[in-house]
Amino acid sequence: MAQTGVKAMLIDQKSHQTQCGRADGLESRTLEILDSFGLADRVWAEANHTSVTANSKPGWSRFHESTLGQAKVEEYLMEYVRGRDSVDVRRETAPTSLEIDYNTIDDHSTFPIRMNLENVAPRLKPHFNDMKNPGSDTSSETHSDDSGYAGVGTVVEAKYLVGCDGAHSWVRKQLGLRLEGENSSDSWGVLDIIPLTNFREFCPGYSIVLC
């Protein structure tokens, strides 16, 4: 939307981008999408490249699988978004109510979606020691009540609402939609470690992913 000039507002409860690793793996297709925004070269220059994988064929893309901290990728994306006048970024902000006028949703000249937004109270912020928030356009000098919000509200009317708020989506719950798909009972994790083991080294000096 930023690239095409669509007027939009981005809402995020957090005061800053993700600080710990989550989605750190970058596939070729992901980098190709970033390349369409002119961001791939910056990401590629800092990423750790996976030279060989068992399920890929070299040459299909000029990018291959790599890893880079999600915070860095978000930083580049946010720089790109902030460089477009059509996008209003609101951090430390959360929706509190959602209304949809179903009588006018087929009329593209109307704004059938109405949402109330509140500034998130400082006590609800993630706690990172001495963490600063460059680029935030909200003040931390606010006062909250027991509701957990700072009491500074905004009403937004829009044509469309895109819920990108994850598995426990607030937007989906407001619309009464079920999460489609199956839950997995498997437990797994990703570790960034230097193991002390007698397991033989395939490629000394290189990282290896074992599944």
Residue pairs with C-beta under 8 A, 6 or more apart in sequence:
1 8
1 86
1 87
2 8
2 80
2 81
2 84
2 86
2 87
3 37
3 84
5 84
5 86
6 86
7 86
7 87
8 86
8 87
8 88
9 87
9 88
9 89
9 90
9 156
9 158
10 81
10 87
10 88
10 89
10 90
11 90
11 93
11 94
11 95
11 117
12 89
12 90
12 91
12 92
12 93
13 92
13 93
13 94
13 120
13 124
14 91
14 92
14 125
14 126
15 91
15 92
15 125
15 126
15 133
15 136
15 138
15 140
16 91
16 131
16 132
16 133
16 136
17 70
17 71
17 74
17 75
17 78
18 70
18 71
18 74
19 71
19 126
19 128
19 131
20 71
21 69
21 70
21 192
22 70
23 70
24 67
24 68
24 69
24 70
25 65
25 66
25 67
26 43
26 47
26 65
26 66
26 67
26 68
26 73
27 65
28 56
28 60
28 61
28 63
28 64
28 65
29 61
31 40
31 43
31 44
31 61
31 63
31 66
32 40
32 61
32 63
34 40
34 43
34 73
34 76
35 41
35 63
37 80
38 80
39 76
39 77
39 80
40 63
42 76
43 68
43 72
43 73
43 76
44 63
44 66
46 68
46 72
47 66
47 67
47 68
48 66
48 67
48 68
48 207
49 64
49 65
49 66
50 64
50 65
50 66
50 67
50 207
50 209
51 64
51 206
53 64
53 65
56 64
56 65
58 64
78 89
78 135
81 87
81 89
82 89
82 135
89 135
89 137
90 117
90 137
90 138
90 154
91 133
91 136
91 137
91 138
92 119
92 120
92 125
92 136
92 138
92 140
93 117
93 118
93 119
93 120
93 138
93 154
94 117
94 118
94 120
94 149
95 115
95 116
95 117
95 118
95 170
95 171
96 116
96 117
96 118
96 149
96 153
97 115
97 116
98 113
98 114
98 115
98 161
98 171
98 174
98 175
99 113
99 114
99 115
100 112
100 113
100 114
101 110
101 112
101 113
101 114
102 112
103 112
104 110
104 112
105 112
108 159
110 159
111 157
111 158
111 159
112 159
113 157
113 158
113 159
113 160
113 161
114 155
114 156
114 157
115 155
115 156
115 157
115 158
115 161
116 153
116 154
116 155
116 156
117 153
117 154
117 155
117 156
118 149
118 150
118 151
118 152
118 153
118 154
119 138
119 142
119 149
119 150
119 151
119 152
119 153
120 148
120 149
120 150
121 142
121 144
121 148
121 149
121 150
122 140
122 142
122 144
122 150
123 144
123 148
124 148
142 150
142 151
142 152
143 150
143 151
144 150
144 151
145 151
161 171
163 169
163 170
163 171
163 172
165 171
167 179
169 179
172 179
202 208
